[in-house]
Amino acid sequence: MTDPSFSSEEIINSDDAQKRPGLLLGLLEGRALLEVGAYFAAQPIHRLYPSGDGHPVMVIPGFATGDGATFLLRRFLKRLGYQTYAWREGINFGRKKGLYHRLLMRIEEISKRHGQKVSLVGWSLGGVMSRKLAFKNAEHIRSVITLGSPLYGDRHTTNISPLLELTKKVRGQEVITKSPAIAPWNDEPALDIPFSSLYSRTDGVVSWQTCLEPNYPLRENIHVPCSHIGFGVNPLSLYVIADRLALPEDEFQPFCPGPLLQTILRNT
């Protein structure tokens, strides 16, 4: 369900896109506990979610989290029949020596093992990294789904900016006080890979505007009303992830929820 008047480029370039989420939204992240409860309460209907062909899926965690944070998401995907893989790189603090090389080699190994391309599901910073991996190794990647990932903002558009800067200081890296958006859209090469960005207008950690993909082919933005912490457990978010992974390879169709969900989930 796409609104032709929706311009992600205009939104990302707006003043609001460069502001951190407000205090109220930050406090509302506490509702993630309710979303965890909803995950377990909704388990009986998970089997009614779209199932796919069992291709391999790697899940990459967000900043300062590890595979434990994605356990419930991977458990959900495994029950849908997918071959799920953790990232197995410990706590995600972003760049570290040899990280991208190891991930690229592992993705290639998984792809060859199953004889299928690998889908990547990245949460927050994990989504930014998943996207970069796709541009580095499109041959072995089937699709990329990002969850609340600030693709086009700098560290100052998140409420974890102080933690990001402290981490860089501890690791002896240069801290940049001001930086432009991650990458100009018009500098990106076209890729024959679907990119689905899930974002929430009530995200209390990152500015939702920075999560938006440009209006390019095989790119889509899907709004899910959940917390940033809850992207991997919220039943609505899980439904969208299941729907996107269930797409046949090379047969991309924009997300289109049924009438019941149209007022909640949308591509704008």
URKAJO-V929758 format. One record per residue. N is the residue number from 0. SS is DSSP state (H for helix, E for strand, - for the rest). BURIAL is b if it has 16 or more other C-alpha atoms within 10 Angstrom, else e. D_LAST is the distance of its C-alpha to the last C-alpha in whole Angstrom. Layout:
n->N ss->SS burial->BURIAL d_last->D_LAST
n->N ss->SS burial->BURIAL d_last->D_LAST
This chain:
n->0 ss->- burial->e d_last->8
n->1 ss->- burial->e d_last->7
n->2 ss->- burial->e d_last->7
n->3 ss->- burial->e d_last->9
n->4 ss->- burial->e d_last->10
n->5 ss->- burial->e d_last->7
n->6 ss->- burial->e d_last->9
n->7 ss->H burial->b d_last->9
n->8 ss->H burial->e d_last->12
n->9 ss->H burial->e d_last->13
n->10 ss->H burial->e d_last->11
n->11 ss->H burial->b d_last->13
n->12 ss->- burial->e d_last->16
n->13 ss->- burial->e d_last->16
n->14 ss->H burial->e d_last->19
n->15 ss->H burial->e d_last->16
n->16 ss->H burial->b d_last->15
n->17 ss->H burial->b d_last->19
n->18 ss->- burial->b d_last->20
n->19 ss->- burial->b d_last->20
n->20 ss->- burial->b d_last->19
n->21 ss->- burial->e d_last->21
n->22 ss->H burial->e d_last->24
n->23 ss->H burial->e d_last->23
n->24 ss->H burial->b d_last->20
n->25 ss->H burial->b d_last->22
n->26 ss->H burial->e d_last->25
n->27 ss->H burial->e d_last->22
n->28 ss->H burial->b d_last->22
n->29 ss->H burial->e d_last->25
n->30 ss->H burial->e d_last->23
n->31 ss->H burial->b d_last->23
n->32 ss->H burial->e d_last->27
n->33 ss->H burial->e d_last->25
n->34 ss->H burial->b d_last->23
n->35 ss->H burial->b d_last->26
n->36 ss->H burial->e d_last->28
n->37 ss->H burial->e d_last->25
n->38 ss->H burial->b d_last->25
n->39 ss->H burial->e d_last->29
n->40 ss->H burial->e d_last->28
n->41 ss->- burial->e d_last->26
n->42 ss->H burial->e d_last->28
n->43 ss->H burial->e d_last->30
n->44 ss->H burial->e d_last->27
n->45 ss->H burial->b d_last->25
n->46 ss->- burial->e d_last->28
n->47 ss->- burial->e d_last->25
n->48 ss->- burial->b d_last->22
n->49 ss->- burial->b d_last->22
n->50 ss->- burial->b d_last->25
n->51 ss->- burial->b d_last->25
n->52 ss->- burial->e d_last->28
n->53 ss->- burial->b d_last->29
n->54 ss->- burial->b d_last->29
n->55 ss->E burial->b d_last->29
n->56 ss->E burial->b d_last->26
n->57 ss->E burial->b d_last->26
n->58 ss->E burial->b d_last->25
n->59 ss->E burial->b d_last->25
n->60 ss->- burial->b d_last->25
n->61 ss->- burial->b d_last->24
n->62 ss->- burial->b d_last->26
n->63 ss->- burial->e d_last->29
n->64 ss->- burial->b d_last->29
n->65 ss->- burial->b d_last->30
n->66 ss->H burial->b d_last->30
n->67 ss->H burial->e d_last->31
n->68 ss->H burial->b d_last->28
n->69 ss->H burial->b d_last->26
n->70 ss->H burial->b d_last->29
n->71 ss->H burial->b d_last->27
n->72 ss->H burial->b d_last->24
n->73 ss->H burial->b d_last->27
n->74 ss->H burial->e d_last->29
n->75 ss->H burial->b d_last->26
n->76 ss->H burial->b d_last->26
n->77 ss->H burial->b d_last->29
n->78 ss->H burial->e d_last->30
n->79 ss->- burial->b d_last->27
n->80 ss->- burial->e d_last->30
n->81 ss->- burial->b d_last->28
n->82 ss->E burial->b d_last->31
n->83 ss->E burial->b d_last->29
n->84 ss->E burial->b d_last->30
n->85 ss->- burial->b d_last->30
n->86 ss->- burial->b d_last->30
n->87 ss->- burial->e d_last->34
n->88 ss->- burial->e d_last->34
n->89 ss->- burial->e d_last->34
n->90 ss->- burial->b d_last->32
n->91 ss->- burial->b d_last->30
n->92 ss->- burial->b d_last->30
n->93 ss->- burial->b d_last->29
n->94 ss->- burial->e d_last->31
n->95 ss->- burial->e d_last->35
n->96 ss->- burial->e d_last->37
n->97 ss->- burial->e d_last->37
n->98 ss->H burial->e d_last->34
n->99 ss->H burial->b d_last->32
n->100 ss->H burial->e d_last->35
n->101 ss->H burial->e d_last->35
n->102 ss->H burial->b d_last->32
n->103 ss->H burial->b d_last->32
n->104 ss->H burial->e d_last->35
n->105 ss->H burial->e d_last->34
n->106 ss->H burial->b d_last->31
n->107 ss->H burial->b d_last->34
n->108 ss->H burial->e d_last->36
n->109 ss->H burial->b d_last->34
n->110 ss->H burial->b d_last->33
n->111 ss->H burial->e d_last->36
n->112 ss->H burial->e d_last->37
n->113 ss->H burial->e d_last->35
n->114 ss->- burial->e d_last->35
n->115 ss->- burial->b d_last->31
n->116 ss->- burial->b d_last->29
n->117 ss->E burial->b d_last->27
n->118 ss->E burial->b d_last->23
n->119 ss->E burial->b d_last->22
n->120 ss->E burial->b d_last->20
n->121 ss->E burial->b d_last->20
n->122 ss->E burial->b d_last->20
n->123 ss->- burial->b d_last->19
n->124 ss->H burial->b d_last->22
n->125 ss->H burial->b d_last->22
n->126 ss->H burial->b d_last->19
n->127 ss->H burial->b d_last->20
n->128 ss->H burial->b d_last->23
n->129 ss->H burial->b d_last->22
n->130 ss->H burial->b d_last->20
n->131 ss->H burial->e d_last->23
n->132 ss->H burial->b d_last->26
n->133 ss->H burial->b d_last->24
n->134 ss->H burial->e d_last->25
n->135 ss->H burial->e d_last->28
n->136 ss->- burial->e d_last->29
n->137 ss->H burial->b d_last->27
n->138 ss->H burial->e d_last->29
n->139 ss->H burial->b d_last->29
n->140 ss->E burial->b d_last->26
n->141 ss->E burial->b d_last->24
n->142 ss->E burial->b d_last->20
n->143 ss->E burial->b d_last->18
n->144 ss->E burial->b d_last->16
n->145 ss->E burial->b d_last->15
n->146 ss->E burial->b d_last->15
n->147 ss->- burial->b d_last->14
n->148 ss->- burial->b d_last->16
n->149 ss->- burial->b d_last->16
n->150 ss->- burial->b d_last->16
n->151 ss->- burial->b d_last->17
n->152 ss->- burial->b d_last->18
n->153 ss->- burial->b d_last->22
n->154 ss->H burial->b d_last->24
n->155 ss->H burial->b d_last->24
n->156 ss->H burial->b d_last->20
n->157 ss->E burial->b d_last->21
n->158 ss->- burial->b d_last->23
n->159 ss->- burial->e d_last->25
n->160 ss->H burial->b d_last->27
n->161 ss->H burial->e d_last->30
n->162 ss->H burial->e d_last->30
n->163 ss->H burial->b d_last->29
n->164 ss->H burial->b d_last->32
n->165 ss->H burial->e d_last->34
n->166 ss->H burial->b d_last->34
n->167 ss->H burial->b d_last->34
n->168 ss->H burial->e d_last->38
n->169 ss->H burial->e d_last->39
n->170 ss->- burial->e d_last->38
n->171 ss->- burial->e d_last->40
n->172 ss->- burial->e d_last->37
n->173 ss->- burial->e d_last->36
n->174 ss->- burial->e d_last->34
n->175 ss->- burial->e d_last->32
n->176 ss->- burial->e d_last->31
n->177 ss->- burial->e d_last->29
n->178 ss->- burial->e d_last->27
n->179 ss->- burial->e d_last->24
n->180 ss->- burial->b d_last->21
n->181 ss->- burial->e d_last->22
n->182 ss->- burial->e d_last->21
n->183 ss->- burial->e d_last->21
n->184 ss->H burial->e d_last->18
n->185 ss->H burial->e d_last->21
n->186 ss->H burial->e d_last->23
n->187 ss->- burial->e d_last->22
n->188 ss->- burial->e d_last->23
n->189 ss->- burial->e d_last->22
n->190 ss->- burial->e d_last->22
n->191 ss->- burial->e d_last->22
n->192 ss->- burial->b d_last->20
n->193 ss->E burial->b d_last->17
n->194 ss->E burial->b d_last->15
n->195 ss->E burial->b d_last->12
n->196 ss->E burial->b d_last->11
n->197 ss->E burial->b d_last->10
n->198 ss->E burial->b d_last->10
n->199 ss->- burial->b d_last->11
n->200 ss->- burial->b d_last->10
n->201 ss->- burial->b d_last->14
n->202 ss->- burial->b d_last->15
n->203 ss->- burial->b d_last->19
n->204 ss->- burial->b d_last->20
n->205 ss->E burial->b d_last->17
n->206 ss->- burial->b d_last->15
n->207 ss->H burial->b d_last->11
n->208 ss->H burial->b d_last->11
n->209 ss->H burial->b d_last->13
n->210 ss->H burial->b d_last->12
n->211 ss->- burial->b d_last->9
n->212 ss->- burial->b d_last->11
n->213 ss->- burial->b d_last->12
n->214 ss->- burial->e d_last->11
n->215 ss->- burial->e d_last->14
n->216 ss->- burial->e d_last->15
n->217 ss->- burial->b d_last->15
n->218 ss->E burial->b d_last->12
n->219 ss->E burial->b d_last->9
n->220 ss->E burial->b d_last->6
n->221 ss->E burial->b d_last->6
n->222 ss->E burial->b d_last->6
n->223 ss->- burial->b d_last->10
n->224 ss->- burial->b d_last->12
n->225 ss->- burial->b d_last->15
n->226 ss->- burial->b d_last->17
n->227 ss->- burial->b d_last->18
n->228 ss->- burial->b d_last->21
n->229 ss->- burial->b d_last->20
n->230 ss->- burial->b d_last->17
n->231 ss->- burial->b d_last->20
n->232 ss->- burial->b d_last->22
n->233 ss->- burial->b d_last->19
n->234 ss->H burial->b d_last->20
n->235 ss->H burial->b d_last->16
n->236 ss->H burial->b d_last->15
n->237 ss->H burial->b d_last->18
n->238 ss->H burial->e d_last->17
n->239 ss->H burial->b d_last->14
n->240 ss->H burial->b d_last->17
n->241 ss->H burial->b d_last->19
n->242 ss->H burial->b d_last->17
n->243 ss->H burial->b d_last->16
n->244 ss->H burial->b d_last->20
n->245 ss->- burial->b d_last->21
n->246 ss->- burial->b d_last->20
n->247 ss->- burial->e d_last->23
n->248 ss->- burial->e d_last->24
n->249 ss->- burial->e d_last->23
n->250 ss->- burial->e d_last->22
n->251 ss->- burial->b d_last->18
n->252 ss->- burial->e d_last->16
n->253 ss->- burial->b d_last->12
n->254 ss->- burial->b d_last->11
n->255 ss->- burial->b d_last->12
n->256 ss->- burial->b d_last->13
n->257 ss->- burial->e d_last->16
n->258 ss->- burial->e d_last->16
n->259 ss->- burial->e d_last->17
n->260 ss->- burial->e d_last->14
n->261 ss->- burial->e d_last->11
n->262 ss->- burial->e d_last->11
n->263 ss->- burial->e d_last->11
n->264 ss->- burial->b d_last->9
n->265 ss->E burial->b d_last->6
n->266 ss->- burial->b d_last->4
n->267 ss->- burial->b d_last->0
